Amino acid sequence: MPKSAPRVQATDRSMQITDPVLHRPLVELETAANVTAFWSALHGFISTAFPHHHSTTLFLDAKEKVPGALTLHSQPSRRPADWWRARAQLTPTHAYLNDHPGIKLYNLDDILPAEPQARRRSDFYRHVLRPEGFDKLLGLTTWEKGERKSILVLRRAFSQPAFSRGEMNLLLDLHPVFDRTLRRIEKQEEERVCRSTLQQFINLLPQGVLLVNAKRELVFANPEAFEACARWNLGAEAARRMNSRAVFAIPPAFLEAYEALLTDHYAVALAPQSAGPGGLRRRLVHPEQPDLQADLSLVTMDDPLLARPYLFAQLINRTLLSAPAPEAGERQLAVLSKLTPREREVALLVRDGLGNEEIATRLHKSIGTIKNQLQSIFGKLDLTSRAKLISLLR
């Protein structure tokens, strides 16, 4: 079980977590959207609740091997990383926390010798406390799987009063908010990074990916999906002349298939002893462009009746998958994934043996535009000739 500093009876007039003056700083703390906002709100809370203090430091991910790598200071320090490493070797805090896993609150008096002369003779006192101008410290610590995760440190100068019992209790009351908010922000940041990375990957796919919500509104489409939908709705020739984003519309055939999928979805979900509506799909082939296909499915929540499913569409241009062997197909996709949809179109026409003038005529573009796109293609693929591009795409 995690250990905690024993709660003590307040015998002073220190603030309590329920004091009205702390309401706004607490709300700002709990609703902070990122670490910067969290630190600003935390600093506001401490300035209000602890008006007398020397400095404050927030150590994020305190189990890091590099001391000072993830820290925020109320008095920003420009000291180099080597200085922080040397300082970390002097502090007795690490050993104390290692011996007290799970402790929420610690006091400098718990760590340093009680006898004044022995305390003053310690390296930590002589090389850290005295030069930096403080001799009182409280630390609020969060833990994860037996390792310290984050530490909030409050310090007071030699001339300032000691931390009272009421102030220690206030920090203990703050601990759940401190811990919960940091974990939420960390989780949100992880999800944001994952979404961003996944979106970058999807944007490079030589295959359209489309997500539509229950209101028939676009949620997400990668560049290839915009191009494919323009081609589906307008035809290949007309689509080449258009800005695919400007003329975007969900193909009516997709919405008709969505209605059919929804009907099947609810029929399965409401059926007795239903195993769930998973696996419902539709494949559409464009009636006039058979190389253009779409695989449609539903994105549902764990409870199939809780919310209306979204429509997920994968748009496939079969001309991109014309390699004679699976290995060649994988190589083609790897090459094409580095290009924009318009660059892919040019690259595939080069593969088919067309010259710049023929490509320009086919795509209704100027020869100069085709040359510029080829230069961009060569740069992205680190190529120097059309022959090498043709070799990659066969």
C-alpha positions as CSV (number, residue, x, y, z in Angstrom):
1,M,0.0,0.0,0.0
2,P,1.3,3.5,-0.8
3,K,2.6,5.3,2.2
4,S,1.6,8.8,3.1
5,A,2.7,11.4,5.6
6,P,0.3,11.2,8.6
7,R,-2.4,13.8,8.6
8,V,-2.0,16.2,11.5
9,Q,-4.4,18.4,13.3
10,A,-4.2,22.0,12.1
11,T,-3.2,24.4,14.9
12,D,-2.7,27.5,12.8
13,R,-4.6,29.7,10.5
14,S,-3.4,28.2,7.2
15,M,-5.8,28.0,4.3
16,Q,-7.9,24.9,3.6
17,I,-8.6,23.4,0.2
18,T,-12.2,24.5,0.5
19,D,-11.4,28.2,1.1
20,P,-13.3,30.3,-1.5
21,V,-10.1,32.2,-2.4
22,L,-8.6,28.9,-3.7
23,H,-11.7,28.0,-5.8
24,R,-10.5,29.7,-9.0
25,P,-6.9,28.4,-8.9
26,L,-8.2,24.9,-8.3
27,V,-10.7,25.1,-11.2
28,E,-7.9,26.4,-13.5
29,L,-5.7,23.6,-12.2
30,E,-8.2,20.8,-12.9
31,T,-9.1,22.1,-16.3
32,A,-5.6,22.8,-17.6
33,A,-5.3,21.6,-21.2
34,N,-1.5,21.1,-21.2
35,V,1.6,21.2,-19.0
36,T,2.1,25.0,-19.6
37,A,-1.4,25.8,-18.4
38,F,-1.1,23.3,-15.5
39,W,2.2,25.0,-14.4
40,S,0.7,28.4,-14.6
41,A,-2.4,27.4,-12.6
42,L,-0.3,25.5,-10.1
43,H,1.9,28.6,-9.6
44,G,-1.2,30.7,-9.1
45,F,-2.5,28.2,-6.5
46,I,0.8,28.2,-4.6
47,S,1.2,32.0,-4.7
48,T,-2.3,32.3,-3.1
49,A,-2.0,29.5,-0.6
50,F,1.7,29.9,0.3
51,P,2.4,33.6,0.1
52,H,5.8,33.2,1.7
53,H,8.1,30.9,-0.3
54,H,11.5,31.1,-1.8
55,S,10.9,29.1,-5.0
56,T,8.9,26.2,-6.5
57,T,10.0,23.5,-8.9
58,L,7.9,20.9,-10.7
59,F,9.8,17.7,-11.7
60,L,7.9,15.9,-14.4
61,D,8.6,12.2,-14.8
62,A,11.0,12.2,-11.9
63,K,12.2,8.7,-12.6
64,E,14.2,10.2,-15.6
65,K,17.9,9.2,-15.6
66,V,18.9,12.8,-16.5
67,P,18.3,15.1,-13.5
68,G,16.8,18.5,-14.4
69,A,15.8,17.3,-17.9
70,L,12.0,17.7,-17.3
71,T,11.7,20.5,-14.8
72,L,9.8,23.8,-14.4
73,H,11.0,26.5,-12.1
74,S,9.3,29.5,-10.6
75,Q,12.7,31.1,-10.9
76,P,14.0,29.8,-14.3
77,S,17.5,28.5,-14.1
78,R,20.0,28.7,-16.9
79,R,22.4,26.2,-15.3
80,P,23.7,23.5,-17.7
81,A,22.8,19.8,-17.4
82,D,26.1,19.0,-15.9
83,W,25.4,21.3,-13.0
84,W,22.1,19.6,-12.3
85,R,23.8,16.2,-12.4
86,A,26.3,17.3,-9.9
87,R,23.6,18.8,-7.7
88,A,21.6,15.5,-7.9
89,Q,24.6,13.7,-6.5
90,L,24.5,15.9,-3.4
91,T,20.8,15.7,-2.6
92,P,19.7,13.1,0.0
93,T,16.1,13.3,-1.4
94,H,16.6,10.4,-3.9
95,A,17.8,8.0,-1.2
96,Y,15.0,9.0,1.1
97,L,12.3,8.5,-1.5
98,N,13.8,5.1,-2.5
99,D,13.5,4.1,1.1
100,H,9.9,5.4,1.3
101,P,8.1,4.3,-1.9
102,G,4.6,5.6,-2.2
103,I,5.0,8.5,0.3
104,K,3.0,11.6,-0.8
105,L,4.5,14.3,1.3
106,Y,8.0,14.8,2.7
107,N,9.8,17.5,4.6
108,L,13.4,18.5,4.6
109,D,13.5,17.9,8.3
110,D,12.7,14.2,7.6
111,I,15.8,13.9,5.4
112,L,18.6,16.0,7.0
113,P,20.1,15.4,10.4
114,A,18.0,16.9,13.3
115,E,21.1,18.2,15.1
116,P,21.8,21.8,13.8
117,Q,25.6,21.4,13.7
118,A,25.5,18.1,11.9
119,R,23.0,19.6,9.4
120,R,25.3,22.5,8.6
121,R,28.2,20.3,8.1
122,S,26.4,18.2,5.4
123,D,27.5,18.6,1.8
124,F,23.9,19.3,0.8
125,Y,23.7,22.2,3.2
126,R,27.0,23.7,2.3
127,H,26.9,23.3,-1.5
128,V,23.1,23.6,-2.1
129,L,21.0,25.1,0.7
130,R,23.4,27.9,1.7
131,P,24.4,29.0,-1.8
132,E,20.8,28.8,-3.1
133,G,19.4,30.6,0.0
134,F,16.8,28.2,1.5
135,D,16.7,25.8,4.4
136,K,13.0,24.6,4.4
137,L,11.4,22.3,1.9
138,L,8.2,20.4,1.2
139,G,7.9,17.8,-1.5
140,L,4.6,16.4,-2.9
141,T,5.2,13.2,-4.8
142,T,3.2,11.0,-7.2
143,W,4.0,7.4,-8.0
144,E,3.5,4.8,-10.6
145,K,4.2,1.1,-10.3
146,G,6.5,1.7,-7.3
147,E,8.5,4.5,-9.0
148,R,8.3,8.2,-8.3
149,K,6.7,10.0,-11.2
150,S,6.3,13.7,-10.5
151,I,7.5,15.9,-7.6
152,L,6.4,19.4,-6.6
153,V,8.9,21.1,-4.4
154,L,8.2,24.2,-2.3
155,R,11.1,26.0,-0.6
156,R,11.4,28.7,2.0
157,A,14.4,31.0,2.6
158,F,16.4,31.2,5.9
159,S,14.4,34.3,6.9
160,Q,11.0,32.9,6.1
161,P,8.8,30.9,8.6
162,A,8.8,27.1,8.7
163,F,6.0,25.3,6.9
164,S,3.1,24.9,9.3
165,R,1.1,21.8,9.9
166,G,-1.9,23.4,8.3
167,E,0.1,24.0,5.1
168,M,1.3,20.4,5.1
169,N,-2.4,19.3,5.3
170,L,-3.2,21.7,2.5
171,L,-0.6,20.0,0.2
172,L,-2.0,16.6,1.1
173,D,-5.5,17.8,0.2
174,L,-4.0,19.0,-3.1
175,H,-2.4,15.7,-3.9
176,P,-5.4,14.0,-5.6
177,V,-6.0,17.0,-7.8
178,F,-2.3,17.3,-8.6
179,D,-2.0,13.6,-9.4
180,R,-5.2,13.3,-11.4
181,T,-4.6,16.3,-13.5
182,L,-1.1,15.4,-14.5
183,R,-2.2,11.9,-15.5
184,R,-5.0,13.3,-17.6
185,I,-2.7,15.7,-19.4
186,E,-0.2,13.0,-20.0
187,K,-2.9,10.7,-21.4
188,Q,-4.2,13.5,-23.6
189,E,-0.7,14.2,-24.9
190,E,-0.2,10.5,-25.7
191,E,-3.4,10.4,-27.6
192,R,-2.6,13.6,-29.4
193,V,0.8,12.2,-30.5
194,C,-0.8,9.0,-31.6
195,R,-3.5,10.8,-33.6
196,S,-1.0,13.1,-35.2
197,T,1.4,10.2,-36.1
198,L,-1.5,8.1,-37.4
199,Q,-2.9,11.0,-39.5
200,Q,0.5,11.6,-41.0
201,F,0.8,8.0,-42.0
202,I,-2.7,7.9,-43.4
203,N,-2.1,11.1,-45.4
204,L,0.8,9.3,-47.2
205,L,-1.2,6.2,-48.1
206,P,-1.7,5.7,-51.8
207,Q,-5.3,4.7,-50.9
208,G,-8.2,6.9,-50.0
209,V,-9.5,6.8,-46.4
210,L,-12.8,8.5,-45.5
211,L,-14.7,8.7,-42.3
212,V,-18.3,10.1,-42.2
213,N,-20.4,10.6,-39.0
214,A,-24.0,9.8,-38.5
215,K,-25.1,13.2,-39.6
216,R,-23.5,12.5,-43.0
217,E,-20.7,15.0,-42.3
218,L,-17.1,14.5,-43.2
219,V,-14.9,13.7,-40.2
220,F,-11.7,12.9,-41.9
221,A,-10.4,12.3,-45.4
222,N,-6.8,12.0,-46.6
223,P,-5.6,13.6,-49.8
224,E,-6.1,10.5,-51.8
225,A,-9.7,10.3,-50.7
226,F,-10.4,13.8,-51.9
227,E,-9.0,12.9,-55.3
228,A,-10.9,9.6,-55.4
229,C,-14.2,11.2,-54.5
230,A,-13.8,13.9,-57.1
231,R,-13.0,11.2,-59.7
232,W,-16.0,9.1,-58.5
233,N,-18.4,12.1,-58.7
234,L,-17.1,13.9,-61.8
235,G,-15.2,11.4,-63.8
236,A,-11.4,11.1,-64.2
237,E,-11.1,13.8,-66.9
238,A,-13.2,16.5,-65.1
239,A,-11.6,15.7,-61.7
240,R,-8.1,16.4,-63.0
241,R,-9.2,20.0,-63.8
242,M,-10.7,20.6,-60.3
243,N,-9.4,21.3,-56.9
244,S,-10.6,18.1,-55.2
245,R,-11.1,19.7,-51.8
246,A,-13.1,22.6,-53.2
247,V,-15.5,20.3,-55.1
248,F,-15.6,17.6,-52.4
249,A,-18.9,15.7,-51.9
250,I,-19.6,12.3,-50.4
251,P,-20.6,10.1,-53.3
252,P,-24.4,9.4,-53.2
253,A,-23.7,5.7,-53.7
254,F,-21.7,5.7,-50.4
255,L,-24.6,7.2,-48.5
256,E,-27.1,4.7,-50.0
257,A,-24.7,1.9,-49.0
258,Y,-24.5,3.5,-45.5
259,E,-28.3,3.3,-45.1
260,A,-28.3,-0.3,-46.1
261,L,-25.4,-1.1,-43.7
262,L,-27.3,0.7,-40.9
263,T,-30.4,-1.4,-41.5
264,D,-28.4,-4.6,-41.3
265,H,-26.5,-3.2,-38.3
266,Y,-29.6,-2.7,-36.2
267,A,-31.3,-5.9,-37.4
268,V,-28.3,-7.8,-36.1
269,A,-27.9,-5.8,-32.9
270,L,-31.6,-6.3,-31.9
271,A,-31.7,-9.9,-32.8
272,P,-32.0,-12.4,-29.9
273,Q,-28.7,-13.9,-28.9
274,S,-26.9,-11.6,-31.3
275,A,-23.2,-11.9,-31.4
276,G,-22.9,-8.3,-32.5
277,P,-23.1,-6.5,-35.8
278,G,-19.4,-6.7,-36.6
279,G,-18.2,-7.7,-40.1
280,L,-20.9,-5.8,-42.1
281,R,-19.3,-4.5,-45.3
282,R,-20.2,-3.4,-48.8
283,R,-17.9,-3.2,-51.8
284,L,-18.8,-0.7,-54.6
285,V,-17.3,-0.6,-58.1
286,H,-17.8,2.5,-60.1
287,P,-20.1,1.7,-63.0
288,E,-18.0,3.6,-65.5
289,Q,-14.6,3.4,-64.0
290,P,-14.1,-0.2,-62.9
291,D,-10.6,0.4,-61.7
292,L,-12.1,2.7,-59.0
293,Q,-13.6,0.7,-56.0
294,A,-14.7,1.4,-52.5
295,D,-14.9,-0.9,-49.4
296,L,-17.5,0.4,-47.0
297,S,-17.9,-0.6,-43.3
298,L,-19.3,0.7,-40.1
299,V,-17.3,2.0,-37.1
300,T,-19.3,1.2,-33.9
301,M,-18.8,1.6,-30.2
302,D,-18.7,-1.3,-27.8
303,D,-22.4,-1.0,-27.3
304,P,-23.9,-1.3,-30.8
305,L,-27.1,0.5,-29.8
306,L,-25.5,3.4,-27.8
307,A,-24.7,5.7,-30.7
308,R,-25.2,5.6,-34.4
309,P,-22.2,4.1,-36.2
310,Y,-19.9,6.1,-38.5
311,L,-19.2,5.2,-42.1
312,F,-15.6,4.2,-42.9
313,A,-14.6,4.0,-46.6
314,Q,-11.5,2.8,-48.2
315,L,-11.2,4.0,-51.8
316,I,-9.0,1.9,-54.0
317,N,-7.6,2.9,-57.4
318,R,-6.7,-0.5,-59.0
319,T,-4.3,1.2,-61.3
320,L,-2.0,1.6,-58.4
321,L,-2.0,-2.2,-57.8
322,S,-1.1,-3.4,-61.2
323,A,2.2,-4.9,-60.2
324,P,2.9,-8.4,-61.6
325,A,4.0,-9.9,-58.3
326,P,3.2,-9.2,-54.6
327,E,6.8,-8.1,-53.9
328,A,6.6,-5.5,-56.7
329,G,3.2,-4.4,-55.4
330,E,4.7,-3.7,-52.0
331,R,7.6,-1.8,-53.5
332,Q,5.2,0.3,-55.6
333,L,3.1,1.2,-52.6
334,A,6.2,2.1,-50.6
335,V,7.3,4.4,-53.4
336,L,3.9,6.0,-54.0
337,S,3.3,6.6,-50.3
338,K,6.0,9.3,-50.4
339,L,4.2,11.3,-53.1
340,T,1.1,13.5,-53.2
341,P,-2.0,12.1,-55.2
342,R,-1.2,14.4,-58.2
343,E,2.5,13.3,-58.1
344,R,1.4,9.7,-58.0
345,E,-0.7,10.2,-61.1
346,V,2.3,11.7,-63.0
347,A,4.6,8.9,-61.7
348,L,2.3,6.2,-63.0
349,L,2.0,7.8,-66.4
350,V,5.8,7.9,-66.6
351,R,5.8,4.2,-65.6
352,D,3.4,3.6,-68.6
353,G,5.9,5.2,-70.9
354,L,4.4,8.6,-71.6
355,G,6.5,11.6,-72.2
356,N,6.1,15.0,-70.6
357,E,4.0,16.4,-73.4
358,E,1.7,13.4,-73.5
359,I,1.3,13.5,-69.7
360,A,0.5,17.2,-69.9
361,T,-2.1,16.6,-72.5
362,R,-3.6,13.7,-70.6
363,L,-3.8,15.6,-67.3
364,H,-4.7,19.0,-68.9
365,K,-1.6,20.7,-67.5
366,S,1.2,22.7,-68.9
367,I,4.5,21.0,-69.7
368,G,6.2,23.3,-67.1
369,T,3.9,22.0,-64.4
370,I,4.7,18.4,-65.3
371,K,8.4,19.1,-65.2
372,N,8.1,20.7,-61.8
373,Q,6.2,17.8,-60.5
374,L,8.8,15.4,-61.9
375,Q,11.5,17.3,-60.1
376,S,9.6,17.1,-56.9
377,I,9.1,13.3,-57.4
378,F,12.8,12.8,-58.1
379,G,13.7,14.8,-55.0
380,K,11.4,12.8,-52.7
381,L,12.5,9.5,-54.1
382,D,16.2,10.5,-54.4
383,L,16.2,9.7,-58.1
384,T,18.1,11.2,-61.0
385,S,16.3,9.8,-64.1
386,R,13.0,8.6,-65.5
387,A,14.5,5.2,-66.1
388,K,15.1,4.7,-62.3
389,L,11.5,5.9,-61.6
390,I,10.1,3.4,-64.1
391,S,12.2,0.6,-62.6
392,L,10.9,1.4,-59.1
393,L,7.3,1.2,-60.3
394,R,7.5,-2.1,-62.2
